[in-house]
């Protein structure tokens, strides 16, 4: 149930972000005949996920409210806006997911897409979905340390929104790659620009995920050994391996597939370009999306922290009674060295992302230039002959 909640909320946010920041601008530049089907397809998928988020959240709440391990939907419904902080957040999660779906719903009809309301509906719908997603990590009570709690909440938002934009964007690209998503006459021009813009978006998401993940690792794990000696560490290790595989596929897409699409388009080789867009590209997106959904399936198993589990295991080994309540290890304290290392890591990750983007751009331009030179030497050219 937790997995279904993450899939629907994060997918909703990612699809709208793709329509607003990557696929939409490229389609608008090509023309209304491209913007209309692209926006309509993404909007329909977003509406479905936004509506499905409501029963997913309620079912998750119903399972938690049941004392017998079943589903108590009456208790789940009554817990919404019950006067507590948790009830307020649960209520906002359900309400805003539905509000976001209602706002985006008109864009599912092609007659509305071409109007001025498109950007406003997508923008407000994205805000509603983002807040609904954020309520899963907002504090339900007034914290004792507002500074630390606020910073940790900000880190969680970067982690969630980065994952949502990346995974939801992959789902949206896969939908557009299916037949009927993009008019065949402009397929090469659309995908060339859309992949490039999504690459910028995905790299920003990767930077946000890596930086927030490093902070969460620092707060929950005391050294690499706990990745093998605690349940939290082993689950986190699986999550890191899956994320690393996704990252490698993204690198493959950035440095090989996208430059090849650019080169084939510049060289006018429509046959090979069509083969890539109909076979290789959707297959790569499907594998990457499946891995992303697997990460979301693993994430709910991360409970507590590796630090606390290792600390309690040590305490249990020396306990005099099996029923004794185990102590909890205090949270790590931030020091000057923490900020120094954090700043250095931030600059390093940003520099790596920027360098990777520039390098992939040079590869794409080099292959495009080579393809253009080859095209100019066709048999019709006497020099080429």
C-alpha positions as CSV (number, residue, x, y, z in Angstrom):
1,X,0.0,0.0,0.0
2,X,2.9,2.4,0.7
3,X,4.3,1.5,-2.7
4,X,1.0,2.4,-4.4
5,X,0.9,5.7,-2.6
6,X,4.4,6.6,-3.7
7,X,3.8,5.5,-7.3
8,X,0.6,7.5,-7.7
9,X,1.8,10.7,-6.0
10,X,5.3,10.8,-7.5
11,X,4.0,9.8,-10.9
12,X,1.5,12.6,-10.9
13,X,4.2,15.2,-10.0
14,X,6.7,13.8,-12.5
15,X,4.2,13.7,-15.4
16,X,3.2,17.3,-14.9
17,X,6.8,18.4,-14.5
18,X,7.6,16.7,-17.8
19,X,4.7,18.4,-19.6
20,X,5.6,21.8,-18.1
21,X,9.4,21.9,-18.4
22,X,10.6,19.4,-21.0
23,X,8.1,17.9,-23.5
24,X,5.7,20.9,-23.6
25,X,8.2,23.6,-24.5
26,X,9.7,21.5,-27.3
27,X,6.2,20.6,-28.7
28,X,5.1,24.2,-28.6
29,X,8.1,25.3,-30.6
30,X,7.3,22.7,-33.3
31,X,3.6,23.7,-33.5
32,X,0.1,23.2,-32.0
33,X,-0.3,19.9,-33.9
34,X,2.4,18.5,-31.7
35,X,1.6,20.3,-28.5
36,X,-2.0,19.1,-28.4
37,X,-1.5,15.3,-28.5
38,X,1.6,15.5,-26.3
39,X,-0.1,17.5,-23.5
40,X,-3.3,15.6,-23.7
41,X,-1.6,12.2,-23.4
42,X,0.5,13.3,-20.3
43,X,-2.5,15.0,-18.8
44,X,-4.7,11.9,-19.0
45,X,-2.1,9.8,-17.4
46,X,-1.6,12.4,-14.6
47,X,-5.3,12.5,-13.9
48,X,-5.5,8.8,-13.6
49,X,-2.7,8.7,-11.1
50,X,-4.0,11.7,-9.1
51,X,-7.4,10.0,-8.8
52,X,-5.9,6.6,-7.9
53,X,-3.8,8.4,-5.2
54,X,-6.9,8.9,-3.1
55,X,-7.8,5.2,-2.6
56,X,-4.2,4.3,-2.3
57,X,-3.7,6.8,0.6
58,X,-7.0,5.7,2.3
59,X,-6.1,2.0,2.0
60,X,-2.7,2.6,3.5
61,X,-4.4,4.5,6.4
62,X,-7.0,1.8,6.7
63,X,-4.4,-0.9,7.1
64,X,-2.6,1.1,9.7
65,X,-5.8,1.8,11.6
66,X,-7.0,-1.8,11.7
67,X,-6.1,-3.7,14.9
68,X,-6.6,-7.1,13.3
69,X,-4.2,-6.6,10.3
70,X,-7.1,-5.9,7.9
71,X,-8.5,-2.7,6.5
72,X,-10.6,-0.3,8.6
73,X,-11.8,2.3,6.1
74,X,-14.2,3.9,8.4
75,X,-11.4,4.7,10.9
76,X,-9.2,5.9,8.0
77,X,-11.8,8.3,6.8
78,X,-12.5,9.6,10.3
79,X,-8.8,10.2,10.8
80,X,-8.8,12.9,8.1
81,X,-8.9,16.4,9.6
82,X,-9.6,14.9,13.1
83,X,-7.9,17.9,14.8
84,X,-4.4,16.3,15.1
85,X,-1.4,17.1,13.1
86,X,-1.3,13.7,11.5
87,X,-5.0,14.0,10.6
88,X,-4.4,17.4,9.0
89,X,-1.5,16.1,6.9
90,X,-3.4,13.0,5.8
91,X,-6.4,15.1,4.9
92,X,-4.2,17.5,2.8
93,X,-2.6,14.5,1.1
94,X,-5.9,13.2,-0.1
95,X,-7.5,16.5,-0.8
96,X,-4.6,18.0,-2.8
97,X,-4.1,14.9,-4.8
98,X,-7.7,15.1,-6.0
99,X,-7.5,18.9,-6.5
100,X,-4.5,18.4,-8.7
101,X,-6.3,15.8,-10.8
102,X,-9.3,18.1,-11.2
103,X,-7.1,21.0,-12.3
104,X,-5.3,19.0,-14.9
105,X,-8.4,17.1,-16.1
106,X,-9.4,19.8,-18.7
107,X,-6.1,19.4,-20.5
108,X,-7.0,15.8,-21.3
109,X,-9.3,17.3,-23.9
110,X,-7.5,18.5,-27.0
111,X,-9.7,21.5,-27.4
112,X,-8.5,23.0,-24.2
113,X,-4.7,22.4,-24.7
114,X,-4.1,25.2,-27.1
115,X,-5.6,27.9,-24.8
116,X,-3.7,30.2,-22.4
117,X,-5.0,28.2,-19.4
118,X,-2.6,25.3,-20.2
119,X,0.4,26.7,-18.3
120,X,-1.7,27.9,-15.4
121,X,-3.5,24.6,-15.0
122,X,-0.3,22.6,-15.2
123,X,1.5,25.0,-12.8
124,X,-1.2,25.0,-10.1
125,X,-1.7,21.3,-10.5
126,X,2.0,20.7,-10.0
127,X,2.0,22.8,-6.8
128,X,-1.0,20.8,-5.5
129,X,0.6,17.5,-6.3
130,X,4.0,18.6,-4.8
131,X,2.3,19.7,-1.5
132,X,0.4,16.4,-1.4
133,X,3.7,14.5,-1.8
134,X,5.4,16.7,0.7
135,X,2.8,16.0,3.4
136,X,4.3,12.5,3.7
137,X,7.4,14.0,5.3
138,X,6.1,17.2,6.9
139,X,6.4,17.1,10.8
140,X,3.1,16.4,12.4
141,X,4.0,18.2,15.6
142,X,5.8,21.4,16.5
143,X,9.5,20.4,16.8
144,X,11.8,21.3,19.6
145,X,14.6,22.3,17.2
146,X,13.0,24.2,14.4
147,X,16.3,24.7,12.6
148,X,17.3,21.1,12.3
149,X,13.8,19.9,11.6
150,X,13.3,22.5,8.9
151,X,16.6,21.5,7.3
152,X,15.8,17.8,7.4
153,X,12.4,18.5,5.9
154,X,14.0,20.5,3.1
155,X,16.4,17.5,2.5
156,X,13.4,15.1,2.3
157,X,11.6,17.4,-0.2
158,X,14.7,17.5,-2.4
159,X,14.8,13.7,-2.2
160,X,11.1,13.2,-3.0
161,X,10.8,15.8,-5.7
162,X,14.0,14.7,-7.4
163,X,12.8,11.1,-7.5
164,X,9.3,12.1,-8.6
165,X,10.5,14.2,-11.5
166,X,12.9,11.6,-12.7
167,X,10.7,8.5,-12.4
168,X,7.5,10.3,-13.4
169,X,9.4,11.8,-16.3
170,X,10.6,8.4,-17.5
171,X,7.0,7.2,-17.4
172,X,5.8,10.2,-19.4
173,X,8.5,9.7,-22.0
174,X,7.6,6.1,-22.4
175,X,3.9,7.0,-22.9
176,X,4.9,9.5,-25.6
177,X,7.2,6.9,-27.3
178,X,4.2,4.6,-27.8
179,X,2.3,4.9,-31.1
180,X,0.2,8.0,-31.4
181,X,2.1,10.0,-28.8
182,X,4.0,12.2,-31.2
183,X,3.1,12.8,-34.9
184,X,5.4,10.8,-37.1
185,X,6.3,13.7,-39.3
186,X,8.0,15.6,-36.4
187,X,9.2,12.6,-34.4
188,X,12.9,13.3,-35.0
189,X,12.7,17.0,-34.2
190,X,10.6,16.4,-31.1
191,X,12.7,13.7,-29.5
192,X,15.9,15.4,-30.2
193,X,14.8,18.5,-28.2
194,X,12.7,16.6,-25.6
195,X,15.5,14.2,-24.6
196,X,18.0,17.1,-24.3
197,X,15.7,19.1,-22.1
198,X,14.8,16.1,-20.0
199,X,18.5,15.3,-19.6
200,X,18.9,18.7,-17.9
201,X,15.9,18.0,-15.7
202,X,17.1,14.5,-14.9
203,X,20.6,15.6,-14.0
204,X,19.2,18.2,-11.6
205,X,17.1,15.4,-10.1
206,X,20.1,13.1,-9.8
207,X,22.1,15.9,-8.1
208,X,19.2,16.5,-5.6
209,X,18.9,12.8,-4.9
210,X,22.6,12.2,-4.4
211,X,23.1,15.3,-2.1
212,X,20.0,14.5,0.0
213,X,20.9,10.8,0.1
214,X,24.4,11.7,1.4
215,X,22.9,13.7,4.2
216,X,20.4,10.9,5.1
217,X,23.2,8.4,5.0
218,X,25.2,10.6,7.4
219,X,22.3,10.8,9.7
220,X,21.3,7.1,9.7
221,X,24.5,5.1,9.1
222,X,27.8,5.0,11.0
223,X,30.2,3.7,8.4
224,X,30.0,1.3,5.5
225,X,30.1,-1.8,7.8
226,X,26.6,-1.1,8.9
227,X,25.4,-1.6,5.4
228,X,26.1,-5.3,5.9
229,X,25.5,-5.8,9.7
230,X,22.0,-4.2,10.1
231,X,18.7,-4.7,8.4
232,X,18.4,-1.0,7.6
233,X,21.8,-1.0,6.0
234,X,21.1,-4.1,3.9
235,X,17.9,-2.6,2.6
236,X,19.7,0.7,1.9
237,X,22.4,-1.2,0.1
238,X,19.8,-2.8,-2.2
239,X,18.3,0.7,-2.9
240,X,21.8,2.1,-3.7
241,X,22.6,-0.7,-6.1
242,X,19.3,-0.2,-8.0
243,X,19.8,3.5,-8.1
244,X,23.3,3.0,-9.4
245,X,22.0,0.8,-12.2
246,X,19.5,3.5,-13.1
247,X,22.3,6.0,-13.1
248,X,24.4,3.9,-15.5
249,X,21.4,3.6,-17.9
250,X,21.1,7.3,-17.7
251,X,24.7,7.8,-18.6
252,X,24.3,5.3,-21.5
253,X,21.3,7.4,-22.7
254,X,23.2,10.7,-22.3
255,X,26.5,9.7,-24.0
256,X,25.4,7.2,-26.6
257,X,21.7,7.1,-27.4
258,X,21.0,10.8,-27.6
259,X,24.1,11.7,-29.7
260,X,23.2,8.9,-32.0
261,X,19.6,10.2,-32.4
262,X,21.1,13.7,-33.1
263,X,23.5,12.3,-35.7
264,X,20.8,10.2,-37.5
265,X,18.5,13.2,-37.6
266,X,21.2,15.5,-39.0
267,X,22.2,12.9,-41.6
268,X,18.6,12.3,-42.7
269,X,18.7,8.6,-42.0
270,X,15.0,8.2,-41.1
271,X,15.0,4.4,-41.3
272,X,17.5,3.9,-38.5
273,X,16.1,6.8,-36.5
274,X,12.7,5.3,-36.7
275,X,14.1,1.9,-35.5
276,X,15.7,3.5,-32.5
277,X,12.6,5.6,-31.5
278,X,10.3,2.6,-31.9
279,X,12.5,-0.2,-30.4
280,X,15.6,0.7,-28.5
281,X,14.5,4.0,-26.9
282,X,11.2,2.7,-25.4
283,X,13.0,-0.5,-24.2
284,X,15.6,1.5,-22.4
285,X,12.9,3.8,-20.8
286,X,10.9,0.7,-19.7
287,X,13.9,-0.9,-18.0
288,X,14.9,2.4,-16.3
289,X,11.3,3.0,-15.2
290,X,11.0,-0.6,-13.8
291,X,14.1,0.0,-11.8
292,X,12.7,3.3,-10.5
293,X,9.5,1.6,-9.4
294,X,11.6,-1.1,-7.7
295,X,13.4,1.6,-5.7
296,X,10.0,2.9,-4.5
297,X,9.1,-0.7,-3.6
298,X,12.2,-1.1,-1.5
299,X,12.0,2.4,0.2
300,X,9.1,1.7,2.6
301,X,11.2,-1.1,4.2
302,X,13.7,1.5,5.5
303,X,12.5,1.9,9.1
304,X,14.5,3.5,11.9
305,X,18.3,3.8,11.3
306,X,21.3,1.5,11.0
307,X,22.9,3.5,13.8
308,X,20.1,2.7,16.2
309,X,19.8,-0.9,15.2
310,X,23.5,-1.5,15.8
311,X,23.3,0.4,19.1
312,X,20.3,-1.7,20.2
313,X,22.0,-4.9,19.1
314,X,24.9,-4.1,21.3
315,X,22.6,-3.2,24.2
316,X,20.6,-6.4,23.8
317,X,23.8,-8.5,24.0
318,X,24.5,-7.1,27.5
319,X,20.9,-6.9,28.7
320,X,20.0,-8.9,31.8
321,X,16.3,-9.3,30.8
322,X,14.8,-10.2,27.5
323,X,11.8,-8.0,28.1
324,X,13.9,-4.9,29.0
325,X,13.2,-1.8,26.8
326,X,16.2,-1.1,24.6
327,X,17.6,2.4,24.6
328,X,17.8,4.6,21.5
329,X,21.0,6.3,20.3
330,X,20.9,10.1,20.2
331,X,20.7,11.8,16.8
332,X,24.0,13.0,15.3
333,X,25.1,16.5,16.1
334,X,26.0,18.9,13.4
335,X,29.5,20.4,13.7
336,X,31.7,22.7,11.6
337,X,33.3,19.7,9.9
338,X,29.8,18.5,8.9
339,X,29.1,21.8,7.1
340,X,32.6,21.8,5.5
341,X,32.2,18.2,4.1
342,X,28.6,19.0,3.1
343,X,29.6,22.1,1.1
344,X,32.5,20.2,-0.6
345,X,30.2,17.4,-1.6
346,X,27.6,19.8,-2.9
347,X,30.1,21.6,-5.1
348,X,31.6,18.3,-6.3
349,X,28.2,16.9,-7.3
350,X,27.2,20.1,-9.1
351,X,30.5,20.2,-10.9
352,X,30.2,16.6,-12.0
353,X,26.7,17.1,-13.3
354,X,27.7,20.2,-15.2
355,X,30.8,18.6,-16.7
356,X,28.8,15.5,-17.7
357,X,26.2,17.7,-19.5
358,X,28.8,19.7,-21.4
359,X,30.7,16.5,-22.3
360,X,27.6,14.8,-23.7
361,X,26.8,18.0,-25.6
362,X,30.2,17.9,-27.3
363,X,29.7,14.2,-28.2
364,X,26.3,15.0,-29.7
365,X,27.7,18.0,-31.7
366,X,30.7,15.9,-32.9
367,X,28.5,13.1,-34.2
368,X,26.1,15.5,-35.8
369,X,28.9,17.3,-37.6
370,X,30.2,14.0,-38.9
371,X,26.8,12.9,-40.1
372,X,26.3,16.3,-41.9
373,X,29.6,15.9,-43.7
374,X,28.7,12.3,-44.7
375,X,25.3,13.5,-46.0
376,X,27.0,16.3,-48.1
377,X,29.0,13.6,-49.9
378,X,26.1,11.6,-51.3
379,X,26.4,10.3,-54.9
380,X,24.7,13.4,-56.2
381,X,27.8,15.3,-55.2
382,X,30.6,14.9,-57.8
383,X,33.2,15.5,-55.2
384,X,31.7,12.9,-53.0
385,X,31.7,10.4,-55.9
